[in-house]
């Protein structure tokens, strides 16, 4: 059953719960839904018909040439399951939302070429849109959720009720905020302009709340009587006090709140329809009270009349349908009363008289969050939300949703035009569409930037969707919203291809991404290449193969003694490794495995064996000896062969598969070893099992008898020596590069998460060995001259305390994380103290509300700080170069020359970050010495998000916003030769704090710690940098020992593996 027909009105009636306790929000919403169910209000949702078009079907402009489609072809949302869906929009019950919906409809349908439907009905309103966006199936309670296929994909104009509904949804299903509009919505009480003018003649200003005070003024003389109000109103259109107390129509008076905050319990009603305020009751005749009529915010008017001493007679009108609304506005126009109204709205613009807002005391958000209304309601900016998975399903539609925006002037123009058109007799829906179309035609320069790049054929959109790129060779680009697709096997794709071209002469390609017909160099199975065309193997057998076999056997027997001389040494090594690997993994003939090129005995049928393609087996052998031409795609095929033995076992349960995993991890261990010592490598190779390779698995028993080949003990030793020599010739950087670019791309890591966890354990073991090396180097440094100075180095920094106990629990985090006066003294500067992260009362209020919801759901986690992360990242990119220059200036003042060693932008050469490395010749007390300066790029947004989890409780820095604890958004590393140089470099920056743009604010000396968790020690300086425009940020300088830096580089590589959630996450971190 859908939400009730009058929920559009109740959305604003319950809107003020947005700032209150969420348990109360949900309880009230459930009462409303239950009452609605009792009166059987189950309106249907219908499709809005759009018989007309704004741009004659498609927008015709050369700038949008890539958007044009045929009249019958439309774009759809492509769900992950492959199904196509229309873009669904809500068509709400009030004019401003309808006009905005029509604008979105025209842009999607006629400009971007999408198939769009608009859903109408009184059940579609700001509150229900959130439930539909979340995928709620049972709209009443939203217990059953189908988040993969929501009813609508975008909200249009979400007010406070929609935001309150959003807060009540499960955290994991909440829609995403697309944007916040730049116009205000108003929900207050109004009077007619003519009434205000009458009062001004007597110097009574009825547009200000103070002139309604019963103790000083008699405002009732300017308004019609209560009797006239009741005479104009049909009795069925008044919501009685009993109805309100029982929540019959979803509205409540909140009597308990009124009594709690006012201390007054006079809540009885005249004829169960009219409530007289205390100021009204004090008068001798209630006819001397001001009639006030409202549809929404009844409970607000109750409290306001008490606190502001208004002598009012309050009447609540029914809401929730166009019929009730029409009666309400007829009564407003027919008399002179104080009435409730919301803007933007066009219902009262057709009269000669103008509604004037009664100015109330400035809103007190804190009081209203507690349910106390002694001040006016706050004006708010409506918001636009989208389906949680829309950015991943269709980034073009989500791009438009995030860019869409309007201003007060736009909305006022909407309402004025709508009023004129509806007054002229035009039906409401046509009027809304016409207003939207007129605005689009007259404001093209405004909405042009809202449209993402939808590209013509042969092009694809860049990552920002702001431009189209030419399709590269080896890929084909259908255009539109489609991404570039790699050319499949059997096809080739020249540059700017719109579709893949099939290979000629029955040929196929050997791999994906062929860019020309020259890549068509392979024949499919059961075909062979004869001349320049692939022919069926039967023709080949008769014409070529049989004669060739006879000749080959004779030649093979004749030249077998010279075979070793004729064969390339690399091919020999490869064959030997294949034999060795097959024996180790138990994939020989006797184990039920055969190579695709392997000849079988007379009694052996190929259908009874698991066949391994030759190239797949060769790929495994090349991995064993770390050859550069190792192809991970063929190795993936090799792994698939070992995953399952037919129907005899489940995937991954075969003995061969377990052997493969063990062998692959041993290969990784060899590649990740920090040492190049032969003893370590020999020990690991012996564990891998480089044992005696045999030719038995390569030749059938018949051929063995004919040729009589076998491997001697000398050949076995040669195989082991060959592997050792191959690895000795690889530096640790080359081995790591092979691991990063080749081994990690193996698909097995993604398919078997357990295998990746074993790799992480391996990395942890290797890190433990490096920790010992780090401690050994630390002990050497301590025993050196000036080593003790480094250990005790801790300069005094005024205004900063060194050891302060921080918060240790989630309870402390929840109670004080956003307070202005924190209960702890921070041990260092934070980014908010220098203005790199900025927030105000609104952000605090939103954060508190989100926290209380997570506490209620029992899912304690860090709050979303994306806006602060973006602030800090933006400030970092602005000041990064200036920070580097300021550090270099300090260093150059103590140096004799600058020699740029490296200017690296290649991720192939750096395991962690792109850096520029300079080497300085500096003057130390002992004499000249070298200092390497590694200028790191700005800390990425993704890495900042990871740091937030590290700073969460029980971390002592668990103070909201956690983002402010990130003190290294701009950073660099100084690599020195020994402890004395390290201390002197630190002293240079300490001395420069008194002048210049850098001020030392914190020193973190890990050499002074008794123990370190990861074994790595360095000296970190945190400095406040003041850049141009008085912008400030805290940056970090790492001062490191050259030997420890080398160990740290390897530890960081292993740590990248250890901390990764998956191989995909690891690859993103090392190649970002």
N, C-alpha and C positions, 0 to 999 in steps of 0.2 A: 504494500500500500504506500502511496506517495505522501509527501508532507501536505498539510491541509491547505485549503484554498486561501485562507486569510493569513497564511504565514508571512506573506510579503509585508503586511502591516506589523505583525508581531515581531518581525526581525528588528524593527526600530524600537518596539516596546521593550524587548529584552536586550537592546544594544548596550545599555549601561552596565551590564554584567561583565563587560570585557575587562574591567579593571578589578573585579572582585575575585574572591576565592573560587577556584575552578570547581570544587566539589559542589558549591552552591549553584554554579552555572549549569552543570550537568543535571542536578536535581530539578531545577526549575524547568529546563528543557524537557525532561522526561514527563513532568507533570503536564506540561503543555501538550505534548504528543499524546499522552494517555487521554486527556480531556477531548482532544480533537478526534481521537478514535471513537469516543462515545457518541459523538454527533455525526459520525459517518461522513466526515469531510474528506473524500478521496478523489479529488479532481484529476482528470487525465492530462497527460502531457501530449501536446500535438505539435506537428511540424508547421512552421511558419512558411506560408507560400510567398515566393518572390517572383511574381509574374513579370515585373519590370527589371530593367538593368540600367546601371548608371553610365557605363562607358560602351553601350551597345554590345555587351557580351565580353569584350576584352579591352584592356587599356592599350592604346596604340601609341607607342612612343619608342623612338630608336634606342633610348637608354634601357629599355626593357625588352630588347629583341629576344633574349633568351627565355622570356616568360611565355611567349605565345605558343598556344596549342591549338589543335583543331577543335571544332565546335563540340565534337562528341568525346574527345579525349580529355580527361581530367586527372589531376594529381590526387593521390590519396595518402593517408598515413599508413606506412608499412610497419605493422606490428612484428615483434620478434618471431612469432609463429608463422609468418609469411602472409597473413591475412591483410586485406586492404580495408580501410575504414574512412568514412567521411570525417571531416573536422566538425565537431559538434559545439555549438555556442548556446548559451542561455538567452532567452528573450524575455526579460523581466517585466514587471508590471508598472514601472514608472518611466517617465519620458526620457530622462537623461541616460539611463542604462540602455534603453531601447535604441537611442540614437548612436551611442557608442558601439552597441552590438551591430548595428547596420553598417557602421564605418568598417569594423573588423570584417564583417561579411563581404563587403564590396572589395576590400583590399585582398582578401584571400581568394574569393571566387573570381573576380574579374581582372585583378592585376597579377596575382601570383598563380592563378589557374588551378586552385584546389577545389575539390568537391566539398561544399559546406552545407550543413543543415543547421537551422535555428530551432530550438525547442521552446514552445510557448506553453501557456497555462498558468493559472494563479499559483501553482505549486513552485514555479521557478522564481526564486527570489534570492536575496543575498545570503541568507542562511543556508538554504537547501543547496545552493550551488557548491558550497564547500563539501557537503556530503556526497553530491554527485561526482565532484572532482576526485574525491578520495576513493570512489568505486563502491560506495555503500550499496548493498543489495536491498537490505531491509532498512529503508530510510528512517523509520521511526526510532530505532535504537542503534543502528550502524554496528551491529554485532557481526554480521556476515559481510565480508568485504571482498570484492573482486577487483583489486587494484590494477590488474592487468588489462581490464577493459572497462573504463569508467563510462558513465552516461554522457558527460560533457568533458571537454578538454581544456576550456578556458573559462574563467569567470570574467565578468564585464565591469561591474562597479560594486565592489564589496565594501559595505558599511560596517559599523561596529558589531552588528549581530552576526555577520559572516565571520568576523574575526573571532568573536566569542565561540561560534560553532567550531571554527578551526582549532581553538585551544582545547575543545572537548574531544577531538578526534584522537585516536591512537597516534603516538609520536611518529611511528614508522610509516604511516599512511598519509600524513598531512601533505596537502598540495604545496607547491613551491611558490614563493612570492616572485612574481614577474616584475612588477614595478609599482611605484606609488605615484598617483596622479598629482599634478600641481594645481588642483583646484579644491576649494573647500566645500564641505557639506554642512548645512545648518539645520538644527532641530530645536526650535524655541517657540515662544508664544509671541503673537503679533496682534496689532490693532490697525484699524483703517487710518489712512492719512488724514481723512476728513475729521476724524475724532481727535487726532493729535493737534490739528489746526484750531479746533474749537477750544481745546484746553490751553493752547498758547495765549489765546486772547485773555484768559484769566491768570496767565503766568503759571499754569499747571502743565508740566511737560510729561505727557502720558507715554512718551517713548523711553522713560527712565523709571526704574523700579522704585526709587525713593518717593515718588508722588502717588504711590498706591498704599503708602503706610497709613493705617487706620487712625493712628494717634495724631497725625498731622494734617491729613487731607481727606476729602470726601470724593473719591474718583467716581463713585457710582452715578453721579448726576450726568456724566458724559456718555453713559451707555444705556442701552435698552434694558428692560426689566427681565427678571428670570421668567415671569409668566409668558412674556412674548417668546422667549427661547423655547419653552416647553410647548407653546402653541404651534410653533413652526416645525417642531420635530415629531415625526411619527413615533409612536410609543415603542414600536419594535426595533427602532434604531438606537435606543439607549441601552447601554450595558449597565445593569443594575449593580448595586453594591454587593448584593448576594452573589451575583455572577462573578464579580471580581474576587470576593473572598473564597469562593469555591474553585476558581480557575476554570469556569465552564468553557470559556472561549480562549483559554490560554493566557489571559491577562490576570495580574494579581495587584492588590494594593500594597502588599508587604507591610501589613499592619504592625508586625513585630518590630520592624526597622523604624517605623514612624514613632511608636511608643518609646523605643529605646533611645532615640536621639532627641526627641522633643519632650519626653516626660508627660505628654498629653494623650489621653485615651478617648477623646471625644470623636469617635469614628462612626457614630450612627448617621443614617442618611434620611433625608426628607423624602417620603414616598418611595424609599429604596432606590432613588435615582439621583438625588442632589445631596452633596456633602457641603456643609457650611463650615468654613474655617473658624478657628477660635476668635479671630478679630471680628468676623461676621456675627458670631453668636453673642458677642458683647453688645451689639447694637440692639436697640429696642425693637427694631423691625428688620427682618431678614430681607425685605425688599430693598433695603439700603445697601445690599451687597452687590459686587460686580459679578455678572455671569461670566464664567469661563468654560469654554467647550474645548475638549481635546479628544483626539483619537489614540494618541500614544503618550508615553511618559506621564501617565496618571500619577504614579507614585512619586515622581519628581515634583509635580505641582502641589501634592499634599504637603511635602516638607517645606517647599519654598514659601507657601502661603503662611506657614507657622513662623519660620525664621524671619521672614521679611514683613510680618504682620499685615498680610493682605486680607481685606474683607471680601472674600470670594465665595461664590456659589458654584461648585465644581460639578460638571456633568461629563460623563464618559460616553462617547459615541462608539457604536460598533465599527469594526474595521475588517479588512481581509478580503473584500470583494469590490469590484467596480461599482456595484449598486450601492453599497454602504458609503463608498467614497463620494458618489454623486449626491446623495442626501446630505452628507456632511458639508460639502462645498455649497450646496444650495442654501442651507441654513446660514453659513458664513456670509454669503452674499446678501441674504434677505434681511439681515439685522445688523446691529451695531454691538458686537460683543468682543471680549478677549478670546482669541482662538489659537489653537496649536497648528503649526504649519512647518513643513520642511522644505529646504531648498538644496539643490536646484529642482524646480517644479514649475509647470506651466498652467496649473489649474486656476490660479487666481490672477493671471496676467491680462485677462480679456476685459476687465472692468475698468471704468474711469478712475475708480478709487484704487489706491496702491497700499498693499500691506506694509506696515512699518514694524520692525522688530523691537520688542521691549528689551532694553538693555538691562541685563542682570549683573550682579556682582561677578567679578572675574572668577573663572572656574578654579576650584581647588581639587586638583586631581587626586591627591592623597585621600581627602575626605570622601570623595565620590567612589574611590576604590573600596572604601569600607561600607558603602551604602548610605552615606549621609549627603544630603543635597541641600546645602545652605547657600549655594552659588549657582550660577548659570552653567549650562552644559557646554562642553568644549566643542569647538568646530574642528572637524577632522578631514584629512585628505583620504578619499577612497582609494582602495588598492585593487590590483589586478593579480590574480593567482592563476597557476597552470597545473595541469596534471603532473604528478611527480616524475613520471618517466617520459614526458614529452620531449625534453632536450635530447634524449638518446634515441627516441623514435623518429623525430623530425626536427632537426635543429633550425630549419628555416621558419617553421611556424613559431617555434619558441623565440626565435630572434625577433620576429614582428611583435610578439606579446611583450617582450622585454623593452622594446623601443617605444611602444605606443604611449602617448602622453597628451594631456590637454590642460589648458589653463582656464582661470575664471572667466576671462573674456570669451573664450571659445564656448564654454557651457552657457553663459548668458546669451550668446548669439543663438545657440541651439534652442533654448527655451523660447526666445522671442519669435524665431521663425516657426517653431512648432505651434505656438499659440495662434499666430496669424493664419497658418494653414488649416488648423482644426476649426478655428472660428469661421473660416470661409466655407466650411462644410466638407472638407476633405477627410476621408476616414483616417483614423488614428495611425494605422500601420503604414498607409501610404504617406502620410505626413512625416512620420519618423524617417522613412526611407528617403524622402525628398530632401529633408534637412541634411541627412548624412551625405547625400550625393552632392548637394550644393556646396557643402563645406570642402569635400574632397576636390571638386573642380576649382575652387577658389583658393586652395592652400596647398598646391602641389609641392612647393619648395619645403613645406613643413613635413609632409609625410614621405617624401622621396627617401630620406635616410632610414626610414623604418623598414624598407624593403631589402631583404638580403639578396645576395647574388645568386640568381637562378640562371644557369649558364646555357648557351647554345650547344648543339652537338659538337663534339670534339674538344670540349672544355670541361673543367670541373672547378668548383668553388674552393678558395683557399680556406685555411682554418678559421679566419675571422669572418667569413661570408661577406667580405666587402668587395672582392674582385674575383674574376675568373682567370684560371691559369690554363695554358695550352696543354693538351693531353700528351704526356711523354711517350716515347717509343717503348713498346713492350706492354702497354696498357691501352684500354679502350674506354672512351667516355661517352655514354649515351646522352649526356647533357641533362638539363633540368636540375633536379635536386639530387641526382644520383652521384655517387662518388666514383672516382677512377677505379677500374677493375683490372687486375692483372690478366694478361692474355693466357687462356687455358692451354693445356697440352693438346697438340693437333692443330693449332691455329697460330697465326702471327699477326702482330699489330704494329704498323708503322706509326710514326708521329701523327698526332691529331686524328687518330682512328675513332670512329663512332661505334664500330662493332668489330669483332674478331673476324679475320679472314682465314678460311680453311686452307690447309696446306695442299698444294697440287700433287698429282701423280700418286695419290693414295698414301702419301707420307704423313708422318706426325713429328712433332718436336720432342726432344728428349726431356724438356723441363718447361716450367711456366715462364712466361714473359718474353717469348721470342719477338723480336722487333722487325724481322724481315723473313722472306722465303728461304734465306740461307740457313735459318734455324730449323727448317724442315729436313732433318738429316737422318731420321729414324723411320723404320717400318713398323707397323703394328704387329701384334702376335699373329703367327701363322702366315706372315708375309716376309719376303726377303727382297733386297734391293738387287735388281738386275738392270744394268745400264743406268738410267736415270729414273726408273720407275719401280715401285714395289709390286712384286708378283706373288701369287699364292705359293706356298711352300711346296705343293705337289709338283708344280712346274719346275721349281728349282731342284727338287730331288731327282727328277727324271733327267733333266738337261745338264745339271751341273754337279749336284752333290755326290751321286753314286760314282761317276768317274773320278771326282776329286778325292773321295775317300780312299779309293784304291791307290791313287797316286800318293796321297798323303801318308798312308801307312808305310809304303815303300820308302819314301823320303825320310819319314820319322825313324824308321829302323836303321837307315843308312847313316843318318847324321846325329844319332843320339849321343855319341861320344863327344860331339862338338857343340851340343846344346848349351852347355854352360857358357861357352865363349860367345855364342851368338846372341845370347839373351842379355838385355840391359840389366845392370845390377839392381836398379830400383825395382824393376819388375820381379826380379828374383826375391828381393826382400819382401815384397808384397805377397808373393805366393807362399813364402815360408810363414809369414805372419797369419795368413788365412788358415793354414794348416794348424798352427799353434792355437789360434783362437777357437777353432772348431773343436779341438780336443778339450780345451779349458771349459768351454760353455756346454759341452756334451751335445753338439749338433752335428755329429758325424752320421754316416749311413746307418751304422748300427743303432743309433739313437732315433732313427726315423726322419732324418733331415738330409736333404740333397741340394746341391747347387743347381741352378737352372742350366748350367753348361756341363754338368757332370754326367758321364755315361754310367748307365746302370747295368747290372748283371741280367742274365737271361730270366731269372726267376723273380726279379724285382719290378713292380709296377709303380710308375710315377704317381698314380692316384692314391697309393697307400702312404706316400711320403709327404712331408711338409717341404715345399720347394722354396729355396731362398734365391732371389735374383742375384746374378753375378755382381752387378754394380752395388747392390746393397751389402753383400759380403765384403766387397772391396772397400766400401766406405768404413765398415767396422775395422778392417785391417789398417786403413790409413789413420783412423783415430788411435789405434794402438801404438803407432809410431809417430803420431802427431804431424802428419804431412799437411802442408798448407792447402792442398787440393781436396782435403776432406769435405765431403758434401753431406750436410746434415739431413737433407731431404731423403737421400738414399738410405742413410742410417735410420731414419724414421721407419722406412719400409722394412728394414732389417729387424727393428724392434717389434713391429707388428707380427712378424712371422713367429717370434718367440713368445708373444703374449698368450696365445691359446693353441692348444693341440686339438683342433677339430671340435667335436662335441664331448670329448672325454673329460674336459676340465673347464672350469670357469676361467674368465680372463685373468691373467696375472698369477694363476696358481701353478703353472708348470715349473718343473725343476730348472729348465733352461732360462726361464724368465728371471728366476731368483739369482741364477749364476750371472746373468747379464747385469742385473742391478749391482751385485757385488763387484763385478769387474769394472763397471762404469764409475763407481765411487772410488775405486783404487786409481783409476786414471785421473780422476779429479784431484785426489790427494797428491799425486806426482806433480800435476800442473800447479797446484796451489802452495807447494812447499816453498818456504822463504829461502832456504839454503840451496846453494848449487853444489854442495859437497857430494862427491861420488859415493861416499859410504851411505848417506841417506837414500840416494836414489837406488843403489844396489839392493839395500834392504827392502825397499818398497817393491822393487821389481821381482824379488824372490817371493814376496807375499802374493803378488799378482799371479805368479805361477808361470813364468816364462820357461816352460819345460820343453821336452823333446818334441819337435814338430815332425809329423809323418806325412808322407805322400799318400797314405792309404785312403784318406778321405777325398783325395782329388782324382784318383784314377780307379777305374773298376778293377776287380780282381783279374779279369782277363788281360787288361793292358799291363798290369803289374807283372804278370808272368812273361808277357812279351818283352817288356823293356827292362825288367829286373832292377828298377830304381829303388833306393832306400836312403835314409839319412843316417850318416855316421855320427859318432859322439863328437867328433871335431866340428861337424856342421851344427850340432846343437849348441855348442859353446859359441860358435860364430853368431848364431841368432841372438843370444843374450848380449854379446858384445856389441852387436849392431844396434840394439835398442839403447844400450848405455851410451854409445857414441852419439846417437841421434839426440838424446836428452842433454848430454854434456854440451853440445853445440848450441843449445837454446838457453838464452839468459832467462832470469826469472820474469823479466818484463815480457819477453816473447812467449813464455809459457802462460802467463796470465792473459795476454792478448788472445792466445789460442782458446783458452777457456772461456773468455768473455764473448768473443765473436763467433766461436764455432760450437763449443760444447753446450753453452746455455741455450742455444737455439734448438736443441733437440726437443722434439715434441713430447718425449717421455716424461719430462719434468712437469708438464702441464697435465698429462693424463693420469699420472700417479703421484698424488700429493704426499703419500708416505715416503716415496723416494726422495722428494725434495726435502722432507723433514730430516731424512738421514743425511742429506748433503749439509743441512744446517748443523747437525750434530758434529759432522766432520769438521766444518768450519770452526765450531766451538772448540774442538780438540786442538786444532792447529793454533787457534788464538791462545790457548793455554800455554802452548810451547813458546809463543812469541812473548807472552807475559813474563815468562822466566828470563828471556833474553833482555827484556826491558829492565827488569829488576837488576840483572847483572850489570847492565850499562849504568844504571843509577848508582849502584855501589861504587863503580869505578869513578864516576863523577864526584861523588861525595869525598872520596879519598884523594882527589886531585887538589891542587892548590886552588883556593877560592871556592871549593865545593861547599864548604860550610857556610860561606857568605850567601850562596844561592839558596841553601836550605832555610836560612832564617830571614831571607829577604821579605819584608812586609812593611812598606812605607806607610806612615800615618797620613790618612787623607781626612782633612777637616770635615765634620758633619756626617760622617759615615761610621756606623758601628760595625764591629768585626764579627761578633758571634751573637746572634739573636735567635731565640727559639721561635720557630714559625708554627703555623697551624699544621696539625698532624692528622686531621680526620675530616670526613665529609661533613660531619655536623658543624664543625667550625667554618668550613667553606661555605655552607648554606646560610649561616647566620651572619657572617661578617664580610662576605666576599665583595659586597658592593657598597658598604657603608662609607660615608665621607670621612669619618674619623675612625680609622682602623684601630683595632685593639693590639696590634703588634707594630713594632718599629722595624721597617724594612732594612735589610743589611746592605742595601746598595741602591743606586738610582734605578729607576724604571723608565721605560719608554714614554709613559704618560706624563712623567714629571718634566720631560723636555719637549712635549708636544708632538712627538712622533706618532702617538696613538691618542685619539681624542674621542671623548664621549660625554654625554650630558644626562639630564634627568630622564629623558625619554628612553634612552638606551638602558639605563638602570632599571626603569620600570618594566620594559620588555624582558630584560634578562631575569628579573625576579619572577615574573609570571611564568616564563619557560621553566625556571628551576622548580617552582612549586608544582608544575604539571609533572615533571620527571619524578619528583618525590612521591607524588600521588600514585604514579604508575610503578614505582619501585625500581626504576631504571636509572640509577645514578651514573651520570657521565658528565663530561665537560660540556658547558653551553656552547652553542654555535657562535664562534667569534670570527666568522668569515669577513665581516666588514672591517674589523680591526686588523686582520691579517693583510687585507688589501691596502688599508691605510699605511701600515708599516712597510709593505713591499714597495708602494709607490714612493714614499719618502726615501727609501733606500736607493731606488733607481735614480732619484734626483741628486742625492748627495754622495753616491758611491765614488765617482771620479774625484770629487773635491776632497773626500776623506783620504783617498790614496795619495793625492798630491800633497796634502798636509803632512802625512806620515813620511813621504819621500823627502820633503823639505827638511824635516828634523834629522833624518838619516844623512842627507847630503851635507848638512852643516858639519858633520863629523867624518866625512869621507873625502877621498882624493879623486875618485873617478867612478863612472857608471858604465857598465858593460852589459848590454842586453843579451842574455844568453838564448832565451827562447821567447817566442810570441805565439803561443799555441792556442788554436781554436778547434783543434781536432779532438774528438772524444775517444779516438782510438789510442791516443798517447797518454791520456790522463784517466785514472780510474775513478776519480770522484768528481772534480769540478774542472771547468775550463779555467786556466790561469795564464797569466803572463809572468815570466820569471826574469828578474834582473839580478845581477851580481854586483855588489858594491865593494870597493876597496876602502875600508874605514880605518881610522886611527884609534887604536886602543892604548891603554896604559902600557901594555907589554910590547906594543909596536903595531904595524899594519896587520890587518886581518880581513878575511872575506865574510860578507853577510849576503845570503841569498834572500831576495824579497819575492814572495809568491803573492801576486795580486789576484785575489779571488773575486769572482763575480758575486753579484747580490744573491743572498740566500733565497732560494725559490719558495713560491707559495706552498707547494706540496711539502717541502721540508719544514716550513714553519708550522703547518698543521700537525706534523709528527711531533714537533717539540711541545705542542700544547699538551699532549698526553703525558709527556715526561714531567711537566710542571704541575700536573693535577695532584690533589691530595693522595697520599700523605706527604708529598713534597713540601718543604717549608715555604716554597714560593707560591703556594696555592692561593693566590689572591686575584680576584677578578679585576680586570681582564687578564687571563693568563698570558695573553700575547705580549703584555708589557714586560714580561720576564725574558723575552728573546733579546739578548744584548749583542748578538753578532749578525745583524742583518747586513751590515757592511763590515768587511773583515779582510785581513791579510795575515800572512805568516812570514816570520823572520827566522831563518835558519842560521845558527851561529856555530862557531867552533869551540865548544867547551863552556863550562859554567862561568868563567870570568867574563867572557864576551857577552854572555846572556845578561848578567847583572848590569854590566856597563850600558848595554843598549836600553834596558829598562830604566836606568837612572837618567838617560838622555830624555826620555819622554816625561819622567817625573819632573825634571828641571824645566822642561818647556811648558808645563801646565800654568805657570804664572803669566805667560804671555802667549799670544798666538791663538789659533782656532781650536786647539786640542786641550782638553782639561781631563786629567786623570781622576776617575771617580771610583775605581775598584781594582784590586789586584787579587788574582786567584793563582796561588802558588802551589801546584801539586807536588813540588819537591819538598814542601814542608809537611806533607801528609804522611802519617805512619804507614797507611795502606791506601791503595787506589784500586777501585773495582776492576778496571780493565788493564791494570798494570802499566798504563802509559802516563807519563808525567810531562808537564810543560808549564810554562809561565805565561799567564794570560793577563793582559792589561785591557781594561774597559775604559774608554775615553769618550767624553762628550765632545762632539764635533759641531761647531757653529759655522754654517755655510752662508751662502748669499741669501739675502732676504730674511736674515735672522732665523732661518730654518735650522733645527737642531736634531741630532740623533745620537744614540750611543752605539759605538762601534767597538770591534775587538781586534787586538793585535796578539797573535800567538808567537811567543818567542821559544824556539825549539832547538834542541841539540841536533846536530847533523846526523849522528848515528841513530838516535831515537826517532828522528823524523823518517828515516828509511824503514825502521820497524813499524812505525805508525801507519805509513802508507800501506804496507801489507796487511796490518790489522784492520785498517778501514775497509780494505777490499773484502776481508773475511767477515767484518761486521755488517757490510752491505748484504751479504748472504744470510747471516744469522737473523737480522731484524726483519727481513722481507716476509710478507704474508704469503707470497707465491712467487713463482719464477717470473710471472708477468710484472709483478711489483718490482722485483729485483732489476729486470731489464730496463724498466722505466727509470729507476734511480741511477743506473750507471750510464745510460744513454740520453738522459734528459738534456 
